[in-house]
Amino acid sequence: MTHKIAVLAGDGIGPEIVNEAVKVLDYLNADMGLGLEFENGLIGGAAYDETGSPFPEATITLTKAADAILLGAVGGYKWESLDIAVRPEKGLLGLRSELELFSNLRPAILYPQLADASTLKPEVVAGLDLMIVRELTGGIYFGQPRGIRVLDNGEKQGYNTLVYTETEIKRIAHSAFKIAQKRDKRLCSVDKANVLECTELWREIMDEVAKDYPDVELSHMYVDNASMQLVRAPKQFDVMVTTNMFGDILSDTASMLTGSIGMLPSASLDCNGKGMYEPIHGSAPDIAGKGIANPLATILSAAMMLRYTFNQSVAADRIEAAVNSALDSNVRTADIYSDGMQKVSTSEMGDAVVNALKAGV
């Protein structure tokens, strides 16, 4: 069976890190006969520069025809002065919306080799393994009306709308409960129901859907407390589910518990399991082209692709084991480097993962 992958490298360090993930997939494709086929497309600032749109029609067609999407990153200083309607980030939002990629999975795992890289004490974060499920196509990022207007007194006012339908909440709830069933069967729903009616409805629907999953323990937590608890005692969580904006913030907080945002992959899935896979970090234009970016989050995103969309769990396990092996060999990119380690480039880190695969990991 052939699996078509749309490769959207994007901006900044995107092309560098995506190249390493494709390198790993290429090796496994040849070694295991996975049937992977790759086709490149444009998104973000790179797409705007060439076509005038951050999400051109050719990319829409490509991604709709693909079985999965491997994405690098979008954005950068170069495009910050553009009108918001054509900024690179609009390409990413458009992709999520066009393909209805509503369920965003963001694992936060602390590899034992990197315990000292976390800013928290090892006893607080050692063994951390949590999953944040973020609703990705609704909420305040997409709500209407939105904009900047001039009031009667001449003062400008910015406004955005936080809105969720019952259907949107139910589908992310089911996604999160099903993931919790495959883990430790504990789900914490994060909201701000004490002040936001929209998330009051969120909590009500979560309680309703919970009746379909009696084997999963559901709890609720306000987002301000959740952000504190992630830093105070992160291992209390197994799976967290929350709104688009809250998930954006909390997953970045969780990323720093692991030592580096450069270690964390993500998956964004539709209702049929088709997904877009990308590192959770940004385009890092300040280090673009220097060959020092950490590609492991993108490589681990490729592993998630094999696991969640293509049901190739053995291949996914091999990638994850190879990343562990590479870290055991003490090679480190700059973001996770410490004294006594071997500092390597982006491509050298990718080579270390491939070499681990070749060694039979």
C-alpha positions as CSV (number, residue, x, y, z in Angstrom):
1,M,0.0,0.0,0.0
2,T,1.2,3.5,-0.9
3,H,1.1,6.3,1.7
4,K,1.3,9.8,0.3
5,I,3.0,12.4,2.5
6,A,2.8,16.1,1.8
7,V,6.0,17.7,3.0
8,L,5.7,21.4,3.9
9,A,9.0,22.6,5.2
10,G,7.9,26.2,5.7
11,D,10.1,29.0,7.0
12,G,13.1,29.6,9.2
13,I,14.6,26.3,10.5
14,G,11.7,24.4,8.9
15,P,13.6,23.1,5.9
16,E,16.6,22.0,8.0
17,I,14.6,20.0,10.6
18,V,12.2,18.5,8.0
19,N,15.1,17.3,6.0
20,E,16.3,15.2,8.9
21,A,12.9,13.7,9.5
22,V,12.6,12.7,5.9
23,K,16.1,11.2,6.1
24,V,14.9,9.0,8.9
25,L,11.7,8.1,7.1
26,D,13.6,7.3,3.9
27,Y,15.8,4.8,5.7
28,L,12.8,3.1,7.3
29,N,10.9,3.2,4.0
30,A,13.7,1.3,2.3
31,D,14.4,-1.0,5.3
32,M,10.8,-2.0,6.0
33,G,8.9,-1.4,2.8
34,L,6.5,1.1,4.2
35,G,5.3,2.4,0.9
36,L,5.9,6.1,1.7
37,E,5.8,8.6,-1.1
38,F,6.8,12.3,-0.5
39,E,5.7,15.4,-2.4
40,N,6.9,18.9,-1.4
41,G,4.7,22.0,-1.1
42,L,4.8,25.6,0.0
43,I,3.3,27.1,3.1
44,G,3.8,30.2,5.3
45,G,6.2,33.0,4.4
46,A,7.9,30.9,1.7
47,A,4.5,30.4,0.0
48,Y,3.7,34.1,0.3
49,D,7.0,35.1,-1.3
50,E,6.3,32.8,-4.3
51,T,2.6,33.0,-4.7
52,G,1.3,36.0,-2.7
53,S,-0.6,33.6,-0.4
54,P,0.5,31.8,2.8
55,F,-1.7,28.8,1.8
56,P,-1.9,28.7,-2.0
57,E,-4.4,26.6,-3.9
58,A,-1.7,24.2,-5.0
59,T,-0.9,23.4,-1.4
60,I,-4.6,23.0,-0.5
61,T,-4.9,20.5,-3.4
62,L,-1.7,18.7,-2.3
63,T,-2.7,18.3,1.3
64,K,-6.2,17.2,0.6
65,A,-4.9,14.4,-1.6
66,A,-2.2,13.3,0.8
67,D,-2.7,10.7,3.6
68,A,-0.6,12.8,6.0
69,I,1.3,16.1,6.2
70,L,4.8,16.6,7.6
71,L,5.3,20.3,8.5
72,G,8.3,22.2,9.6
73,A,7.4,25.7,10.9
74,V,6.0,29.0,9.6
75,G,6.7,32.7,10.2
76,G,9.6,35.0,10.9
77,Y,10.7,38.6,11.2
78,K,10.6,39.1,7.5
79,W,6.8,38.9,7.3
80,E,5.8,40.6,10.5
81,S,4.9,43.8,8.7
82,L,2.4,42.1,6.4
83,D,-1.3,42.5,6.8
84,I,-2.6,39.9,9.2
85,A,-4.7,38.3,6.5
86,V,-1.6,37.1,4.6
87,R,0.9,36.6,7.4
88,P,2.6,33.1,7.4
89,E,0.6,32.0,10.4
90,K,-2.6,32.3,8.4
91,G,-1.3,29.4,6.2
92,L,-1.0,27.2,9.2
93,L,-4.5,28.2,10.6
94,G,-5.9,27.7,7.1
95,L,-4.4,24.2,6.8
96,R,-5.9,23.2,10.2
97,S,-9.3,24.6,9.3
98,E,-9.4,23.3,5.7
99,L,-8.6,19.8,6.7
100,E,-10.6,19.9,9.9
101,L,-7.6,18.9,12.0
102,F,-9.4,19.5,15.3
103,S,-7.6,17.2,17.7
104,N,-4.0,18.3,18.5
105,L,-1.9,15.8,20.5
106,R,1.1,17.3,22.3
107,P,3.0,14.8,24.4
108,A,5.5,16.1,27.0
109,I,8.0,13.4,27.8
110,L,11.2,13.9,29.8
111,Y,13.9,11.6,28.4
112,P,16.0,10.4,31.3
113,Q,19.2,11.6,29.6
114,L,17.9,15.2,29.7
115,A,16.7,15.3,33.3
116,D,19.4,17.9,34.1
117,A,18.3,20.1,31.2
118,S,14.9,20.9,32.8
119,T,14.8,24.1,34.8
120,L,12.9,22.1,37.5
121,K,14.4,19.8,40.1
122,P,14.9,16.3,38.8
123,E,12.7,14.8,41.5
124,V,9.8,17.0,40.2
125,V,10.1,16.1,36.5
126,A,11.9,12.7,36.4
127,G,9.6,10.2,34.7
128,L,7.3,12.9,33.3
129,D,5.0,11.5,30.5
130,L,1.8,13.5,29.9
131,M,-0.4,14.2,26.9
132,I,-2.1,17.5,26.2
133,V,-5.1,17.3,23.8
134,R,-5.8,20.7,22.4
135,E,-8.9,21.6,20.4
136,L,-7.4,23.1,17.3
137,T,-10.0,24.5,14.9
138,G,-12.4,26.5,17.2
139,G,-12.3,28.9,20.0
140,I,-11.0,32.5,20.1
141,Y,-8.5,32.0,17.3
142,F,-11.3,31.4,14.8
143,G,-14.3,33.0,16.5
144,Q,-16.3,35.8,14.7
145,P,-16.7,38.7,15.0
146,R,-13.1,39.9,15.4
147,G,-11.1,42.9,14.4
148,I,-10.1,46.4,15.4
149,R,-12.7,49.2,15.4
150,V,-13.0,52.8,16.3
151,L,-15.4,53.7,19.0
152,D,-17.7,56.8,19.0
153,N,-15.1,58.6,21.1
154,G,-12.4,58.0,18.6
155,E,-10.6,55.4,20.6
156,K,-9.5,52.1,18.9
157,Q,-10.8,48.8,20.3
158,G,-9.6,45.3,19.5
159,Y,-12.0,42.4,19.9
160,N,-12.1,38.7,19.5
161,T,-14.8,36.2,20.1
162,L,-14.5,33.0,22.1
163,V,-17.1,30.5,20.9
164,Y,-17.6,26.7,20.9
165,T,-20.5,24.7,19.7
166,E,-21.7,21.6,21.5
167,T,-20.6,19.5,18.5
168,E,-17.0,20.9,18.6
169,I,-16.7,20.2,22.3
170,K,-18.1,16.7,22.0
171,R,-15.7,15.6,19.3
172,I,-12.6,16.8,21.1
173,A,-14.0,15.2,24.3
174,H,-14.3,11.8,22.6
175,S,-10.8,12.2,21.2
176,A,-9.3,12.9,24.6
177,F,-11.2,10.1,26.4
178,K,-10.1,7.6,23.8
179,I,-6.5,8.6,24.3
180,A,-6.9,8.4,28.0
181,Q,-8.2,4.9,27.7
182,K,-4.9,3.9,26.0
183,R,-2.8,5.4,28.8
184,D,-3.5,5.7,32.6
185,K,-7.2,6.3,32.2
186,R,-7.1,9.8,33.9
187,L,-8.3,12.9,32.0
188,C,-8.2,16.4,33.4
189,S,-10.3,19.0,31.5
190,V,-9.0,22.5,31.8
191,D,-11.3,25.5,31.5
192,K,-12.2,28.9,33.1
193,A,-15.8,28.0,33.8
194,N,-16.0,30.4,36.8
195,V,-15.9,33.5,34.5
196,L,-16.4,32.3,30.9
197,E,-19.8,31.0,29.9
198,C,-18.2,29.4,26.8
199,T,-16.1,27.1,29.0
200,E,-19.0,26.6,31.4
201,L,-20.6,24.8,28.5
202,W,-17.3,23.1,27.9
203,R,-17.4,21.6,31.4
204,E,-21.0,20.6,31.1
205,I,-20.3,18.7,27.8
206,M,-17.2,17.0,29.2
207,D,-19.3,15.7,32.1
208,E,-21.9,14.4,29.6
209,V,-19.4,12.6,27.4
210,A,-17.7,11.1,30.4
211,K,-20.7,8.9,30.9
212,D,-19.6,7.0,27.7
213,Y,-16.2,6.3,29.3
214,P,-16.8,4.9,32.8
215,D,-13.3,3.5,32.9
216,V,-11.7,7.0,32.7
217,E,-11.5,9.2,35.7
218,L,-12.5,12.8,34.7
219,S,-11.4,15.8,36.7
220,H,-11.7,19.6,36.1
221,M,-9.3,22.4,36.7
222,Y,-9.3,26.1,36.1
223,V,-6.6,27.1,33.6
224,D,-4.7,29.4,36.0
225,N,-4.4,26.6,38.5
226,A,-3.5,24.2,35.8
227,S,-0.6,26.4,34.7
228,M,0.6,26.5,38.3
229,Q,0.2,22.8,38.8
230,L,2.2,22.0,35.7
231,V,5.2,23.7,37.3
232,R,4.5,22.6,40.9
233,A,3.7,18.9,40.4
234,P,3.4,18.0,36.6
235,K,3.4,14.2,37.2
236,Q,-0.1,14.4,38.7
237,F,-1.4,14.7,35.1
238,D,-1.8,11.9,32.6
239,V,-4.0,13.4,29.8
240,M,-5.2,17.0,29.8
241,V,-7.8,18.4,27.4
242,T,-8.6,22.0,26.8
243,T,-9.5,24.8,24.4
244,N,-7.4,26.1,21.5
245,M,-5.8,29.1,23.3
246,F,-5.4,27.4,26.7
247,G,-3.8,24.4,25.0
248,D,-1.5,26.6,23.1
249,I,-0.2,28.2,26.3
250,L,-0.2,25.1,28.5
251,S,1.6,22.9,26.0
252,D,4.5,25.4,25.7
253,T,4.7,25.5,29.5
254,A,4.8,21.7,29.5
255,S,7.5,21.7,26.9
256,M,10.0,23.5,29.2
257,L,9.6,20.8,31.8
258,T,11.3,18.4,29.4
259,G,14.4,20.5,29.0
260,S,13.8,21.9,25.5
261,I,11.0,22.8,23.3
262,G,13.1,21.2,20.5
263,M,12.2,17.7,21.9
264,L,8.5,17.8,21.6
265,P,6.4,16.5,18.6
266,S,2.8,17.0,17.9
267,A,-0.1,15.5,15.8
268,S,-3.2,17.2,14.6
269,L,-5.9,14.7,13.5
270,D,-9.2,14.8,11.7
271,C,-12.1,12.5,12.6
272,N,-10.7,9.7,10.3
273,G,-7.1,9.7,11.6
274,K,-5.6,11.7,8.8
275,G,-3.1,14.0,10.4
276,M,-0.6,16.9,10.2
277,Y,2.6,16.2,12.1
278,E,5.0,19.0,13.3
279,P,7.3,20.0,16.1
280,I,5.6,22.4,18.6
281,H,8.4,24.9,18.4
282,G,8.4,27.9,15.9
283,S,10.5,28.8,13.0
284,A,13.4,30.3,15.1
285,P,14.5,32.7,12.4
286,D,17.4,33.8,14.6
287,I,19.2,30.5,14.1
288,A,17.9,29.6,10.7
289,G,20.6,28.5,8.3
290,K,23.2,27.9,11.0
291,G,22.7,24.2,11.2
292,I,22.3,24.1,14.9
293,A,18.5,23.5,15.3
294,N,17.4,20.4,17.1
295,P,15.6,18.1,14.7
296,L,14.4,15.5,17.2
297,A,10.9,17.0,17.7
298,T,10.4,16.7,14.0
299,I,11.8,13.2,13.8
300,L,9.5,12.2,16.7
301,S,6.6,13.8,14.9
302,A,7.4,11.5,12.0
303,A,7.1,8.6,14.5
304,M,3.7,9.9,15.6
305,M,2.7,9.9,11.9
306,L,3.6,6.3,11.5
307,R,1.8,5.4,14.7
308,Y,-1.5,7.4,14.4
309,T,-2.2,7.7,10.7
310,F,-0.4,4.7,9.1
311,N,-0.8,2.2,12.0
312,Q,2.9,1.3,11.7
313,S,3.6,1.0,15.4
314,V,6.8,-1.1,15.0
315,A,8.3,1.5,12.8
316,A,7.3,4.3,15.2
317,D,8.8,2.3,18.1
318,R,12.1,2.0,16.1
319,I,12.3,5.8,15.6
320,E,11.6,6.5,19.3
321,A,14.2,3.9,20.4
322,A,16.7,5.3,17.9
323,V,16.2,8.8,19.4
324,N,16.9,7.3,22.9
325,S,20.0,5.6,21.6
326,A,21.3,8.8,20.0
327,L,20.8,10.6,23.3
328,D,22.6,7.7,25.1
329,S,25.6,8.2,22.9
330,N,25.8,11.7,24.4
331,V,25.4,13.7,21.1
332,R,23.5,17.0,21.7
333,T,22.4,19.9,19.7
334,A,23.0,23.3,21.2
335,D,19.6,23.6,23.0
336,I,20.2,20.4,25.1
337,Y,24.0,20.6,25.3
338,S,25.8,20.4,28.7
339,D,29.4,20.0,29.7
340,G,30.8,16.6,28.8
341,M,28.5,16.0,25.9
342,Q,29.4,16.1,22.2
343,K,27.8,19.1,20.5
344,V,26.5,18.3,17.0
345,S,24.8,20.0,14.1
346,T,21.2,19.5,12.9
347,S,22.3,17.0,10.2
348,E,24.7,15.2,12.5
349,M,21.8,14.6,15.0
350,G,19.7,13.2,12.2
351,D,22.7,11.0,11.2
352,A,22.9,9.7,14.8
353,V,19.3,8.6,14.7
354,V,19.7,6.9,11.3
355,N,22.9,5.2,12.5
356,A,21.0,3.9,15.5
357,L,18.4,2.4,13.2
358,K,21.1,0.9,11.1
359,A,22.6,-0.7,14.2
360,G,19.4,-2.5,14.7
361,V,17.7,-0.4,17.3
